[in-house]
Amino acid sequence: MCAQSLQIDDIYEDPYEAKLADVPSKRVYTQQWIMELQRIKHLKDNARRMLLGPHFRVMKPTEQES
């Protein structure tokens, strides 16, 4: 396999997967996984916002902190 033809699917190659014809494509699974990770990140951001309340800042130190 030449490096130029390397696809995201090639990372997940496994002989066992050849037998799993009815499993959805790995690319679709990867997109669902990325969406799930983004959803978790949003939940964490919302939780941080709720915990910190009015003190919530966007990852930048304020004048008092710097």
C-alpha positions as CSV (number, residue, x, y, z in Angstrom):
1,M,0.0,0.0,0.0
2,C,1.5,3.3,-1.0
3,A,1.2,6.2,1.5
4,Q,-0.7,8.5,-0.9
5,S,-3.7,6.0,-1.0
6,L,-4.0,5.8,2.8
7,Q,-7.5,6.5,3.8
8,I,-9.1,6.9,7.2
9,D,-10.7,3.4,6.7
10,D,-7.3,1.8,6.4
11,I,-6.5,2.7,10.0
12,Y,-9.2,0.3,11.1
13,E,-8.3,-2.6,8.8
14,D,-8.7,-6.0,10.6
15,P,-9.1,-9.5,9.2
16,Y,-12.1,-10.0,11.4
17,E,-14.0,-7.1,9.8
18,A,-14.1,-8.9,6.5
19,K,-16.7,-11.3,8.1
20,L,-18.9,-8.4,9.3
21,A,-20.6,-7.5,6.0
22,D,-23.8,-6.2,7.7
23,V,-21.9,-3.7,9.9
24,P,-22.3,-0.1,8.8
25,S,-19.3,1.4,7.1
26,K,-16.4,2.5,9.2
27,R,-16.5,6.0,7.9
28,V,-20.1,6.5,9.0
29,Y,-19.1,5.0,12.4
30,T,-16.2,7.5,12.6
31,Q,-18.5,10.5,11.9
32,Q,-20.9,9.3,14.6
33,W,-18.1,9.0,17.0
34,I,-16.8,12.5,16.2
35,M,-20.4,13.8,16.7
36,E,-20.6,12.0,20.1
37,L,-17.3,13.5,21.2
38,Q,-18.5,17.0,20.2
39,R,-21.8,16.4,22.1
40,I,-19.7,15.4,25.2
41,K,-17.6,18.5,24.8
42,H,-20.8,20.7,24.7
43,L,-22.1,19.0,27.9
44,K,-18.8,19.7,29.6
45,D,-18.8,23.3,28.5
46,N,-22.4,23.7,29.7
47,A,-21.5,22.1,33.1
48,R,-18.5,24.4,33.5
49,R,-20.7,27.4,32.6
50,M,-23.3,26.4,35.2
51,L,-20.7,25.8,37.9
52,L,-18.8,29.0,37.4
53,G,-21.8,31.1,36.7
54,P,-21.1,34.8,36.2
55,H,-17.3,34.1,36.6
56,F,-17.3,32.1,33.4
57,R,-14.6,33.4,30.9
58,V,-13.6,32.0,27.5
59,M,-10.2,30.5,28.5
60,K,-8.5,33.9,28.7
61,P,-7.2,35.3,31.9
62,T,-8.8,38.6,33.0
63,E,-6.8,41.6,34.0
64,Q,-6.9,40.7,37.6
65,E,-5.6,37.1,37.0
66,S,-2.7,38.1,34.7
